[in-house]
C-alpha cells in the first residue's frame, strides 16, 4: 500500500492507493457512503442507479456501502458496486428507550445513516418517526451557535435526524441546551441518541 486515507465523517469515505512496484500499476480504491461513491462516477446514470439501490435497501432497514476504483490516480472512478449490511439495534435498545420514556426522558435519534434506515430503526425501537434529513434542513452556511428560530423549533419537535455531519450534531445539542434541556448523548459515534 502506497497511501491510506482513513475514514472521514465529512467526506464519508475511506481510501487506499496501491502501487505494484513490479508492474508499476497503480490502483486507487475507495469505499464509503453510497451517495458519495456514486457521485464519483462521471456517468450520472451510474450515480442514479447507486442511489436507487441504496434507497431500496434502506426501505428494508439495510445499510449500504459503495465501492469504487481508479486506475488513473483518481482522475476517473469506476463504481464497482453497492454492498448491503444488516446492523440491527442491540437487543437491549428498545428496553432502554422504553425505560427512558417512562422516566419522562425524550429520546432523539441522530445518525449518519440514510433517512429511510433511521425511520425503519425507529419503528423497531418504538420511537417516533419524525426524522429529517439533516443535509436538507440545515443550511450549508449554518452558524451552529446561532440557529434560526424556525430550525430551532424543528429541532425541538423532531424525533431525530439522519445523514448528519459533526456540525449538525453540535447545532442540535447547542440548540436544545439553549432551550433549557439537559442533553446527554449515547451511542457508538455513528448512531447516537440524544436524551
NORVENJO-V836398 format. One record per helix or strand of 2 or more residues. SS is the DSSP state (a for helix, b for strand). FROM is the first residue (numbers start at 1). LEN is the number of residues. If there is no record, write none. Layout:
# NORVENJO-V836398
{{SS	FROM	LEN} {SS	FROM	LEN}}
This chain:
# NORVENJO-V836398
{{b	3	6} {b	13	7} {b	26	7} {a	34	6} {a	44	16} {b	63	8} {b	78	8} {a	93	10} {b	108	4} {a	115	11} {b	131	3} {a	134	4} {a	149	9} {b	160	3} {a	166	13} {b	185	3} {b	191	4}}
